[in-house]
Each structure stands twice: as structure tokens, then as C-alpha cells.
Amino acid sequence: MQSANAQVNPELKSLIQQSFTYFPKFSELKQAAAINQQQVELAATGKRPEISGVATYNYAAPVAEAQFPMGNELKTLQFQPNNNFNFGVNIFQPLVDFGKTKLQVERARHALQESRENIEFNKTQMAAQVANTFYTIVYLHQAIQIQDSVIAVLQSNKTLVESKFRNGDALKVDVLTIQNNIDIEQNRKTDLVNALKKQLNLLNFTTGSTSDVSKAAFDFPSIPATTDDAVKLAETQNADFRIARERVQAAETEVLLSKVNQKPTIGLNGSTGVRNGYQPDINEMRFNYGIGVGVNVPIFSGGRLRQQTRIAESAVKSNELAASSLSHQYRKDLEQAFTDRQTNIERLRNVEEQINIAKEALRLEQSRFKNGVSTNVELLNANTNLQKIELAKIQYQYQLTTAEVEIARLTGTVYW
């Protein structure tokens, strides 16, 4: 299985691993796997003997009796007591079941393996959720820093405008306009801070942690692969595909089991204990035992067994189609993620030059405004332009990172 473990931000890895123990869903999934493990053990008992104790009392009347001459008298001989007692132990040992127990164990093992794969699948989903939250927090921290820089520049410009206003070189409307822009940027910062708080709450919801990741960077490792290679990688190591294959195999096992249920079961029957009713003293409790072989042969079930087989065969086909659809869906999602990655790589390549130009333009406008050859509007436009480009840069970095996280999720790459 491909791993990017060594390259991932250590704090992100720690948060992801923490979520696996903190988030209640994983305890639920582990309990489901434990139950399926018990189901395997239960199915394996199918070839073990069944021993049961029996104790019965039965009063019967009338009972069979006959009279025999004994000398000068007729004596009544009773063949069965009125009070019948039976205490014993019965045993049944399956001898031949034509593979029923083996198939039942195999079916239970498929369910166990699916539950285990479901845990791994949910780990991949949770890791992606934590990673996206982590990098959203990184983005918001950097966006707030840019916003603080913008506000600081506007405050500096406001000081210049107020000075010019006092000297009669600027109008009151210029002071009000720049204050209005400061208020607008303050509101944008408030929105960013509010969004940051929500993401921190989400991080706490999934990991139980409110770690400050303000110093982290967009450093998620890239998976070098083409779309075709990524699809093959997903089919090999993504738990979603392994679950789909388990379901197909489980359905095939169900077909075999439904067919073998039409075959007989051969077992050894035995019993031992004490009871009354034996001549010559029918009331005396006497030891008894019996042993034999029994055969249980299904003869007629109203077509239920054949219908179960047809349903099981349909389930196999349905799961095979689901596995094929899964591959088709993953290819579409991977193509989209690769497109997002390449688009943002190109955007970042272009934005660096735009930032350099915008910074130089702002520096010139500040100088021109200070020297009285530029208007306040031109200065604000230059400042706004730089802000938009710097925000665009971190947005592209954020979008590139989330595309990498999505590729890792879809391919089933373990990076925690």
C-alpha cells in the first residue's frame, strides 16, 4: 500500500490518529467487527456435538394390563406404570453435512472481513475530513494575516489623508471614503474570524482538540501518478473496492450455501439415562441407553430453497455491477481531482508575477499620493488589487492542497 506517512505534517498526523480514538463512530465499528468475530466462532460450532438433558414425568391412565391365573386366583399384570419417569442425556453428533458448516463459516468470515475493511474505509474518510479542516484553518489564518496587512495599509493611508485634509490638500469626503474602506475590510476580517471559529469547532468535534495550527503551511505531499495509475491504485488499496469484492465473494458463498442446503444431513444420535416401565417391576428405575444414525433429507419445501438460490445468484450479479459502477465513479472523481490539481499549479505559476507587479504598482501609487500627483481613489485601487492577488494566491494553494488530499483519499493512500 502506497504511503506518504513520512512527508505529512506531524501535527496533522497526530490529529488524524487522535480522531481514530476520539470519534465515537470508530468504537461502534470496532464493536460491529467484534460481533462478526463471534459470528465466525458460532458458525464453527456447527460440527460440534449437541448434548441436552431431559427429565420428564407423565401420568397415564388407563394402561395396558392383563389377568393371569395364579393358583386359585387371577392376578393382574400391568404392562405400563401409571406414573412414568424418565431422566437422561441426549446427544447428537453431526457426521456429514456436505459442506454446510464450512460454507456458513466462510460466509461469517466474509462479514467479518467486510466489517474490518469498513473500519479502514472510515479511517480514510475521517483522515480526509481532518486534513481538509486542518488546511482550511491554515487558509483562514493566512487570509486573516493578509486582511490585517490590508487594514494596516489603509490606516496608514488614512493618516496621510487626514494630514492632507488638515493642510487643505484633501477633502473631507476623501477621509470618509478611506474610513469606509477600513470598515469594509474590518467586516471581511470579522467574517474570516467567524469562519475560523467554526472550523476550530469542527476540528474539536472530530479530534477532541483545538490545536492552534496558525504556523502550519500548505505542505500536503503530492502523489505522482496519472489518472489511469491512480485508478489502478484505488482498485488495489482503497478499502471501498475491497468491501465491494468481499460482497461479491459473500454473495457467491451464499449461492453455494443455498444449493448445499438441499442436501441431506447425516448424524449420530445417542441417549442414556434412567426410567421406569420395564418388566418385571415396572416401577423400578433402570439404566437404559440407545444409539443410532439419523438422516435428515429435504424433500419438499414449497420451492423456497430454489427461490433462495435464484435470489443469491441475483445478489452476485448485483454486487458485481456495483463493483463496476464503483470503478467508474472513482475514475470520474480522480479525473476531477487531477484537473483541479493541474489548474491550481498553473494558477500559482502565474500569480507570482502578478504579485510582484501589484506590489510595485502600490509602492508607486503611495509615492505619487504622498507627493500629490495621485488621488486617493488610485491609491485605494492599487491596494485593493494587491489584496485580491495575495488572497488569490493562498486560495490557489488551499485548492491545490485539498485536491491532493482528495487524490490521497480516492487512492486509499495511508498518510497518517
C-alpha positions as CSV (number, residue, x, y, z in Angstrom):
1,M,0.0,0.0,0.0
2,Q,1.4,3.4,-1.0
3,S,2.2,5.6,2.0
4,A,3.0,9.3,2.3
5,N,3.4,9.0,6.0
6,A,6.9,10.4,6.4
7,Q,6.1,13.5,4.4
8,V,3.0,14.7,6.1
9,N,2.9,17.5,8.6
10,P,3.5,15.8,12.1
11,E,0.7,17.9,13.7
12,L,-1.8,16.7,11.0
13,K,-0.8,13.1,11.5
14,S,-1.2,13.4,15.3
15,L,-4.7,14.9,14.9
16,I,-5.8,12.2,12.4
17,Q,-4.6,9.4,14.7
18,Q,-6.3,11.2,17.6
19,S,-9.6,11.2,15.7
20,F,-9.5,7.4,15.4
21,T,-9.7,7.0,19.2
22,Y,-11.8,10.1,20.0
23,F,-14.6,9.9,17.4
24,P,-17.4,7.6,18.7
25,K,-18.1,6.1,15.2
26,F,-14.9,4.0,15.4
27,S,-15.9,2.4,18.7
28,E,-19.2,1.5,17.0
29,L,-17.4,0.0,14.0
30,K,-15.0,-2.0,16.2
31,Q,-17.9,-3.4,18.2
32,A,-19.5,-4.5,15.0
33,A,-16.3,-6.3,14.0
34,A,-16.2,-8.0,17.4
35,I,-19.7,-9.2,16.9
36,N,-18.8,-10.6,13.5
37,Q,-15.8,-12.4,15.0
38,Q,-18.2,-14.0,17.4
39,Q,-20.4,-15.0,14.5
40,V,-17.5,-16.8,12.9
41,E,-16.9,-18.7,16.2
42,L,-20.6,-19.5,16.3
43,A,-20.7,-20.9,12.8
44,A,-17.7,-23.1,13.5
45,T,-19.7,-24.9,16.2
46,G,-21.8,-26.5,13.6
47,K,-19.8,-29.7,13.6
48,R,-19.6,-30.0,17.4
49,P,-21.9,-32.4,19.3
50,E,-25.2,-31.2,20.8
51,I,-25.8,-32.5,24.3
52,S,-29.1,-31.9,26.2
53,G,-30.5,-33.2,29.4
54,V,-34.1,-34.5,29.7
55,A,-36.3,-35.0,32.7
56,T,-40.0,-35.9,32.2
57,Y,-42.9,-37.1,34.2
58,N,-46.1,-38.5,32.6
59,Y,-49.2,-39.9,34.3
60,A,-51.1,-42.3,32.0
61,A,-54.5,-43.9,32.5
62,P,-55.8,-46.4,31.6
63,V,-52.7,-48.5,31.0
64,A,-52.4,-51.9,29.3
65,E,-52.9,-54.8,31.7
66,A,-53.9,-58.5,31.6
67,Q,-55.1,-61.1,34.1
68,F,-53.3,-64.4,34.5
69,P,-54.4,-67.4,36.7
70,M,-52.1,-67.8,39.6
71,G,-53.3,-70.9,41.5
72,N,-56.8,-70.3,42.5
73,E,-56.6,-66.6,41.9
74,L,-56.5,-64.3,38.9
75,K,-53.5,-61.9,39.1
76,T,-53.5,-58.6,37.2
77,L,-50.2,-57.9,35.2
78,Q,-49.7,-54.2,34.4
79,F,-47.6,-53.6,31.3
80,Q,-47.0,-49.8,31.9
81,P,-46.9,-47.8,35.1
82,N,-49.4,-45.0,35.7
83,N,-46.5,-42.8,36.8
84,N,-43.8,-42.6,34.2
85,F,-40.4,-41.1,35.0
86,N,-37.5,-40.5,32.5
87,F,-34.2,-38.9,33.3
88,G,-31.4,-38.9,30.8
89,V,-29.0,-37.2,28.4
90,N,-29.4,-37.0,24.6
91,I,-26.5,-36.4,22.2
92,F,-26.4,-35.5,18.5
93,Q,-23.1,-35.6,16.6
94,P,-23.2,-34.3,13.0
95,L,-21.2,-36.7,10.8
96,V,-21.8,-35.5,7.2
97,D,-23.3,-32.1,6.3
98,F,-21.9,-31.9,2.7
99,G,-20.0,-28.6,3.5
100,K,-22.8,-26.7,5.1
101,T,-20.8,-25.8,8.2
102,K,-17.8,-24.9,6.2
103,L,-19.8,-22.5,4.0
104,Q,-21.5,-21.0,7.0
105,V,-18.1,-20.3,8.5
106,E,-16.9,-18.8,5.2
107,R,-20.0,-16.6,5.0
108,A,-19.3,-15.3,8.5
109,R,-15.7,-14.7,7.7
110,H,-16.7,-12.5,4.7
111,A,-18.9,-10.5,7.0
112,L,-16.0,-10.1,9.5
113,Q,-13.6,-9.0,6.8
114,E,-16.1,-6.5,5.4
115,S,-16.5,-5.0,8.9
116,R,-12.7,-4.7,9.2
117,E,-12.5,-3.1,5.8
118,N,-15.3,-0.8,6.8
119,I,-13.1,0.5,9.7
120,E,-10.3,1.2,7.2
121,F,-12.6,2.9,4.8
122,N,-13.9,5.2,7.6
123,K,-10.4,5.9,8.7
124,T,-9.6,7.1,5.1
125,Q,-12.8,9.3,5.2
126,M,-12.0,10.7,8.6
127,A,-8.4,11.4,7.7
128,A,-9.6,13.4,4.7
129,Q,-12.1,15.3,6.8
130,V,-9.5,16.2,9.4
131,A,-6.9,17.1,6.7
132,N,-9.5,19.4,4.9
133,T,-10.4,21.1,8.2
134,F,-6.7,21.4,9.1
135,Y,-5.8,23.2,5.8
136,T,-9.0,25.3,5.9
137,I,-7.8,26.6,9.3
138,V,-4.3,27.2,7.7
139,Y,-6.0,29.1,4.9
140,L,-8.2,31.2,7.2
141,H,-5.2,32.2,9.4
142,Q,-3.2,33.3,6.3
143,A,-6.3,35.2,4.9
144,I,-6.7,37.0,8.3
145,Q,-3.0,37.9,8.2
146,I,-3.4,39.4,4.7
147,Q,-6.5,41.2,5.9
148,D,-4.6,42.7,8.8
149,S,-2.0,43.9,6.4
150,V,-4.6,45.5,4.2
151,I,-6.2,47.2,7.2
152,A,-2.8,48.4,8.3
153,V,-2.1,49.9,4.9
154,L,-5.5,51.6,4.9
155,Q,-4.9,53.0,8.3
156,S,-1.5,54.4,7.2
157,N,-3.2,55.9,4.1
158,K,-5.9,57.4,6.3
159,T,-3.2,59.1,8.4
160,L,-1.8,60.7,5.2
161,V,-5.3,61.8,4.0
162,E,-6.1,63.3,7.4
163,S,-2.8,65.2,7.3
164,K,-3.6,66.5,3.8
165,F,-7.1,67.4,4.9
166,R,-5.8,69.5,7.7
167,N,-3.4,71.2,5.3
168,G,-6.2,71.8,2.8
169,D,-4.9,69.4,0.2
170,A,-7.7,66.9,0.6
171,L,-11.4,66.9,1.0
172,K,-13.5,65.6,3.9
173,V,-15.0,63.1,1.5
174,D,-11.5,61.6,1.0
175,V,-11.3,61.0,4.7
176,L,-14.7,59.4,4.9
177,T,-14.1,57.3,1.8
178,I,-11.0,55.7,3.2
179,Q,-12.7,55.2,6.6
180,N,-15.5,53.4,4.8
181,N,-13.0,51.1,3.1
182,I,-11.4,50.4,6.5
183,D,-14.8,49.4,7.9
184,I,-15.5,47.2,4.9
185,E,-12.1,45.4,5.4
186,Q,-12.8,45.1,9.1
187,N,-16.1,43.3,8.3
188,R,-14.3,41.0,6.0
189,K,-11.9,40.1,8.7
190,T,-14.8,39.5,11.1
191,D,-16.3,37.1,8.6
192,L,-12.9,35.3,8.3
193,V,-12.5,35.1,12.1
194,N,-16.1,33.7,12.4
195,A,-15.3,31.0,9.8
196,L,-12.1,30.2,11.6
197,K,-14.0,29.6,14.9
198,K,-16.4,27.3,13.1
199,Q,-13.5,25.2,11.6
200,L,-11.9,25.0,15.1
201,N,-15.2,23.7,16.4
202,L,-15.3,21.1,13.6
203,L,-11.7,20.1,14.4
204,N,-12.7,19.7,18.1
205,F,-15.8,17.7,17.0
206,T,-13.7,15.1,15.1
207,T,-10.5,15.0,17.2
208,G,-11.3,16.5,20.6
209,S,-8.5,19.0,20.0
210,T,-8.5,22.8,19.5
211,S,-4.8,22.9,18.5
212,D,-3.5,26.2,17.1
213,V,-2.2,25.4,13.6
214,S,-1.7,29.0,12.6
215,K,2.0,28.4,11.8
216,A,1.4,25.4,9.5
217,A,1.8,25.6,5.8
218,F,0.1,24.1,2.7
219,D,2.5,21.1,2.8
220,F,0.5,18.1,2.0
221,P,2.5,15.7,-0.2
222,S,1.7,15.2,-3.8
223,I,1.0,11.7,-5.3
224,P,2.8,11.5,-8.6
225,A,0.5,9.4,-10.8
226,T,-1.6,9.6,-14.0
227,T,-5.3,9.1,-13.8
228,D,-5.1,5.5,-15.1
229,D,-2.4,4.7,-12.5
230,A,-4.4,6.3,-9.8
231,V,-7.5,4.3,-10.7
232,K,-5.4,1.1,-10.5
233,L,-4.0,2.2,-7.2
234,A,-7.5,2.8,-5.9
235,E,-8.7,-0.6,-7.0
236,T,-5.8,-2.2,-5.2
237,Q,-5.6,-0.3,-1.9
238,N,-8.9,1.6,-1.4
239,A,-11.0,-0.1,1.2
240,D,-14.1,0.8,-0.7
241,F,-13.1,-1.6,-3.5
242,R,-12.1,-4.3,-1.1
243,I,-15.5,-4.1,0.5
244,A,-17.1,-4.4,-2.9
245,R,-15.0,-7.5,-3.6
246,E,-15.9,-9.0,-0.2
247,R,-19.6,-8.5,-1.0
248,V,-19.3,-10.3,-4.3
249,Q,-17.5,-13.2,-2.6
250,A,-20.0,-13.3,0.2
251,A,-22.8,-13.5,-2.4
252,E,-21.1,-16.3,-4.2
253,T,-20.8,-18.2,-0.9
254,E,-24.5,-17.6,-0.3
255,V,-25.2,-19.3,-3.7
256,L,-23.2,-22.3,-2.7
257,L,-24.8,-22.5,0.7
258,S,-28.4,-22.2,-0.7
259,K,-27.6,-25.2,-3.0
260,V,-26.0,-27.3,-0.3
261,N,-29.0,-26.7,1.9
262,Q,-30.9,-29.0,-0.4
263,K,-28.6,-31.9,0.5
264,P,-29.2,-34.3,3.5
265,T,-27.6,-34.1,6.9
266,I,-26.3,-37.3,8.5
267,G,-25.7,-37.5,12.2
268,L,-25.2,-39.9,15.1
269,N,-27.9,-40.0,17.7
270,G,-27.4,-41.3,21.2
271,S,-29.2,-41.2,24.6
272,T,-28.7,-42.6,28.1
273,G,-30.4,-42.3,31.5
274,V,-32.8,-44.0,33.8
275,R,-36.5,-44.6,33.6
276,N,-39.3,-46.9,34.8
277,G,-41.7,-49.1,32.9
278,Y,-39.5,-52.2,32.5
279,Q,-40.8,-55.7,33.3
280,P,-41.0,-57.4,35.7
281,D,-41.1,-54.5,38.1
282,I,-42.4,-51.6,36.0
283,N,-42.0,-49.1,38.8
284,E,-38.3,-49.7,39.3
285,M,-35.9,-47.1,37.8
286,R,-33.5,-48.8,35.5
287,F,-30.5,-47.7,33.4
288,N,-31.0,-47.5,29.6
289,Y,-29.2,-46.3,26.5
290,G,-29.7,-46.1,22.8
291,I,-27.5,-45.3,19.8
292,G,-28.2,-44.9,16.1
293,V,-27.7,-42.9,12.9
294,G,-30.2,-40.4,11.5
295,V,-30.6,-38.9,8.1
296,N,-32.5,-35.6,7.5
297,V,-33.4,-35.3,3.8
298,P,-35.2,-32.2,2.5
299,I,-37.9,-33.5,0.2
300,F,-40.4,-30.6,-0.4
301,S,-40.2,-27.0,0.8
302,G,-42.6,-25.3,-1.5
303,G,-39.9,-24.1,-3.8
304,R,-38.3,-22.0,-1.1
305,L,-34.8,-23.5,-1.5
306,R,-34.8,-23.0,-5.3
307,Q,-36.0,-19.4,-4.8
308,Q,-33.3,-18.7,-2.3
309,T,-30.7,-19.9,-4.8
310,R,-32.1,-17.7,-7.5
311,I,-32.1,-14.7,-5.1
312,A,-28.5,-15.4,-4.1
313,E,-27.4,-15.6,-7.8
314,S,-29.1,-12.3,-8.5
315,A,-27.2,-10.8,-5.5
316,V,-23.9,-11.9,-7.0
317,K,-24.8,-10.1,-10.3
318,S,-25.9,-7.0,-8.4
319,N,-22.7,-6.8,-6.4
320,E,-20.6,-7.3,-9.5
321,L,-22.4,-4.4,-11.2
322,A,-21.9,-2.3,-8.0
323,A,-18.2,-3.0,-8.1
324,S,-18.1,-2.0,-11.8
325,S,-20.0,1.2,-11.1
326,L,-17.6,2.0,-8.2
327,S,-14.6,1.9,-10.5
328,H,-16.5,4.2,-13.0
329,Q,-17.3,6.6,-10.2
330,Y,-13.8,6.7,-8.8
331,R,-12.4,7.4,-12.3
332,K,-14.6,10.4,-12.7
333,D,-13.7,11.7,-9.2
334,L,-10.0,11.2,-9.8
335,E,-10.1,12.9,-13.2
336,Q,-11.8,15.9,-11.5
337,A,-9.2,16.0,-8.7
338,F,-6.3,15.8,-11.2
339,T,-7.8,18.6,-13.2
340,D,-8.1,20.7,-10.0
341,R,-4.5,20.0,-9.2
342,Q,-3.1,20.9,-12.6
343,T,-5.3,24.0,-12.8
344,N,-4.1,25.4,-9.5
345,I,-0.5,24.6,-10.2
346,E,-0.8,26.7,-13.4
347,R,-2.6,29.5,-11.4
348,L,0.2,29.6,-8.8
349,R,2.8,29.8,-11.5
350,N,1.0,32.9,-13.0
351,V,0.1,34.6,-9.7
352,E,3.7,35.1,-8.5
353,E,4.4,37.6,-11.3
354,Q,1.1,39.3,-10.7
355,I,2.0,39.8,-7.0
356,N,5.4,41.4,-7.9
357,I,3.7,43.8,-10.3
358,A,0.9,44.7,-7.9
359,K,3.4,45.4,-5.1
360,E,5.4,47.7,-7.3
361,A,2.2,49.4,-8.5
362,L,1.2,50.0,-4.9
363,R,4.6,51.4,-4.0
364,L,4.5,53.9,-6.9
365,E,0.9,54.9,-6.0
366,Q,1.9,55.5,-2.4
367,S,4.8,57.7,-3.5
368,R,2.7,59.6,-6.0
369,F,-0.1,60.1,-3.5
370,K,2.4,61.4,-0.9
371,N,3.8,63.8,-3.5
372,G,0.3,65.0,-4.5
373,V,0.3,63.6,-8.1
374,S,-2.2,60.8,-7.4
375,T,-5.7,60.6,-6.0
376,N,-6.9,58.7,-3.0
377,V,-9.1,56.5,-5.4
378,E,-6.0,55.4,-7.3
379,L,-4.2,54.5,-4.1
380,L,-7.2,52.5,-2.9
381,N,-7.4,50.7,-6.2
382,A,-3.7,49.7,-6.1
383,N,-4.1,48.5,-2.5
384,T,-7.3,46.5,-3.3
385,N,-5.6,45.0,-6.4
386,L,-2.7,43.7,-4.3
387,Q,-5.1,42.3,-1.7
388,K,-7.1,40.4,-4.3
389,I,-4.0,38.9,-5.8
390,E,-2.5,37.8,-2.4
391,L,-5.8,36.3,-1.4
392,A,-6.0,34.5,-4.8
393,K,-2.5,33.0,-4.1
394,I,-3.5,31.4,-0.8
395,Q,-6.8,30.3,-2.3
396,Y,-4.9,28.5,-5.1
397,Q,-2.6,27.0,-2.6
398,Y,-5.5,25.9,-0.5
399,Q,-7.4,24.5,-3.5
400,L,-4.2,22.6,-4.7
401,T,-3.8,21.1,-1.2
402,T,-7.4,20.0,-1.0
403,A,-7.1,18.4,-4.4
404,E,-4.0,16.5,-3.2
405,V,-6.0,15.4,-0.1
406,E,-8.8,14.2,-2.3
407,I,-6.4,12.2,-4.6
408,A,-5.0,10.6,-1.5
409,R,-8.5,9.7,-0.2
410,L,-9.6,8.2,-3.5
411,T,-6.5,6.2,-4.0
412,G,-6.6,4.9,-0.4
413,T,-3.1,6.2,0.4
414,V,-2.2,6.0,4.0
415,Y,-0.6,9.2,5.1
416,W,-1.2,9.2,8.9
